[in-house]
Amino acid sequence: MTTAANRTADEPQERIDDVDLATEMEGSFLEYAYSVIYSRALPDARDGLKPVQRRILFQMTEMGLRPDRGHVKSARVVGDVMGKLHPHGDASIYDAMVRLNQPFIMRVPLIDGHGNFGSLDDGPAAPRYTEARLTAAALALTADLDEDVVNFVPNYDNQTMQPEVLPSAFPNLLVNGATGIAVGMATNMAPHNLVEVVAAARHLLEHPDASLEDLMAFVPGPDLPSGGTIVGLSGIRDAYATGRGSFKTRARVSIEPVTARKTGLVVTELPYMVGTEKVIEKIKDGVSSKKLSGITDVADLTDRKRGLQLVIGIKTGFNPEAVLEQLYKHTPLEEQFNINNVALVDGGPRTLGLRELLQVYLEHRISVTTRRSRFRLDRRRERLHLVEGLLIAILDIDEVIQVIRSSDDSEQARARLREVFDLSEVQAEYILELRLRRLTKFSRIELEAERDQLLREIEELDQLLADPGLLRALVGRELDEVAEKFGTPRRTLLTEAGAQAPVSGRGRPAPSLEIADVPCRVLLSTTGRLVRIDYPEGAVQPLPAKPRRSKHDALLSQLVTTSRSEIGALTNLGRVVRLSPVDLPVVPESSVQLGAGRKASEYIALDNKQERVLALVALDSDVAVALGTRSGVVKRVMLTDLPKRPEFEVISLKERDEVVAAAIAPDDSELVFITSDAQLLRFPAAAVRPQGRSAAGMAGIRLAAGASVIAFAAIEDAEGAVVATISGSATTIAGTDPGRAKVSDFSEFPSKGRATGGVRAHALLRGEDSLTLAWAGPGPALAVASDGASRTLPEAGARRDASGTPLDAVVSSIGRSIGD
């Protein structure tokens, strides 16, 4: 062991320094914090880039990865950046590179990627599987780096140089936003629309004293890459004024029918940084925990053709608006974005409002433009000096050659050229460096033209540098060019509405989840359309009288019920299909128009294209429903004690037979058959006893050979009822011959017994062999075309056996007029 007494002079002396632990920790932590803040986490307010992002774009520029060239492996880019500029892990470099490519994060992407660069729900593929190159917008950020527009600093090992900041031809920090977590501070900046930001910057250039309100006229709020809706703008104004604020973003959702009997919420845009899988997971969790109700399923139909499409099914009877409010409250369909505009200014972190952000950028851009102009001015002056020397030499090229040939060495040649032709050392050196054949090719005219051009450019650059107004105007024009080249329309909708309806006792109450069960009237048109009229304040009212319209359809059947009840749709195949009025489109009572309804086939599962709905029936009624078939069969059936199935049969039809019409038929009503051979039979409904659902019915009318039933009706009030018939020929092409029409009072036809042949209802003329259309019911009758347009019928009052009058247009169906 060596002791202090025998230690030699050559041995190192032990040294122990006492330091204060708190002071050492504070100093070390501050150094670490400053390194993280300045070198890693926060963007520079001038170009909006963190150091790693700036190094990626600069190195890709140095590698020549322009938009007009091929992609290269991302791993190669990561390797070059890590080896030359960024002494950190390859994972952090690749993550930053991926972000610069993702269009759902960047409002103006700076890297054009090829391969799987990930999504909001999944990470990217490894860098060996992806390829990348710069976008045209990235070139705008790095343009003119070779013209001394920014300072260059050494890299981490002093082997190469890198730009301290990029020239940035557009305000990238505002346009693409930024996120970062440093030590003791963080930044979270929202993306904006390039066109709007440039317009605000132009305004601030021209009006340096512009207020925040003036600038917000150009930049009303963020413009998120994913679109969506920003709800409430007060927090945005706070952020623009102080650098801190918040706003809520909502998904873009529409309420649409997703199947024949089902309504859904279709999500086409999501809040910023929210993916579909996250939304689906939260919806499933909410349904499982009973926080969400009224939802049947969630389907992600997103693809390249239709884009984002998330379909949320809504249960029958639930209010879609109320379900949507629940989703906004409990799922990421509504998210809050907290703005914290922290960026580096002069090497230190600062919280900046909109005006300060634009001001810092414009100062940077003015500096870039000034340095670029000064650089170009110096280069043109240097070139002008050389051109003037060449012009002097070319006047006597032979003597120049003689002077060079007669000189002992280059030093003597240079000195003699300067002496003989009065040249500067730079001019003499340039002439000496030129090959003889190049010198002789110079023409005096070309050199003089170049000299004149250089003089003009030098004069323009001198004026530009001498006049700050011209310099600012140039900056403004270049910003306009960038906005025109890379600008896109706004994607995010801005609204002043409150972020969410309150669900407590304060403010307005949240809407009820379930649609109220109110009295309503369901209407079925002759063209097969359904509508619903609600009466939430009281009992069902009579339909309002309406003037005839060019297109408003005719009424085939109607039913008074409630909106959440269950009713039946009786078809020509003898089936009753259950449906709820809650699914049907609602029209105001004051403007009933069946043409605005929806096809019944959209709400009812029909067997085939030949099946059609004939009537609407109440499933809990104690009044019988009468059916008449093509072969003359009649049946009354009570729709009570029905099976729980969604559909069931109410008559057993023979082969090739079908139901012609159906209607409510109490005992005091009368049943009417009209046949193709112009016979009408009228008899009391009480003559037909009600039967069970499986019964086949009984004889209703006796048909002549070759005849069939074309119309059937149940008339409760004979007074005011009419019979409309249209004659024609079975040999003509359907839809080409309008035929002859007649409207007679129902009282013209005498009552006969059931299963008889009836009486003549229309006299057929030469060329006519049958009735093509007939109808009986409350007058006046309304005839319509296949598209629902009204057709004119003769006035009522004709004899029952008259021949009718010619029609001017083809009639497709006849029904009751709305409001009559």
Secondary structure, 3 states (H helix, E strand, C coil): CCCCCCCCCCCCCCCCCCCCHHHHHHHHHHHHHHHHHHHHHCCECCCCCCHHHHHHHHHHHHCCCCCCCCCEEHHHHHHHHHHHCCCCCHHHHHHHHHHHHCCCCCCCCCEEEECCCCCCCCCCCCCCCCEEEECHHHHHHHCCHHHCCCCEEECCCCCCEEECCCCCCCCHHHHHCEEEECCCCEEEECCCCHHHHHHHHHHHHHCCCCCHHHHHCCCCCCCCCCCCEEECCHHHHHHHHHCEEEEEEECEEEEEEEECCEEEEEEEECCCCCCHHHHHHHHHHHHHCCCCCCEEEEEECCECCCECCEEEEECCCECHHHHHHHHHHHCCCEEEEEEECEEEECCEEEECCHHHHHHHHHHHHHHHHHHHHHHHHHHHHHHHHHHHHHHHHHCCHHHHHHHHHCCCCHHHHHHHHHHHHCCCHHHHHHHHHCCHHHHHHCCHHHHHHHHHHHHHHHHHHHHHHHCHHHHHHHHHHHHHHHHHHHCCCCCCEEECCCCCCCCCCCCCCCCCCECCCCEEEEEEECCCEEEEEECCCCCCCCCCCCCCCCECCCEEEEEEEECCCCEEEEECCCEEEEECHHHCCECCHHHCCHHHCEEHHHCCCCCCCCCCEEEEEECCCCCCEEEEECCCEEEEECCCCCCCCCEEECCCCCCCCCEEEEEECCCCCEEEEEECCCEEEEEEHHHCCEECCCCCCEECCCCCCCCCEEEEEEECCCCCEEEEEEEECCCCCCCCCCCEEEEEEHHHCCCCCCCCCCEECCCCCCCCCEEEEEEEEECCEEEECCCCEEECCCCCCCCCCCCCEECCCCCCEEEECCCC
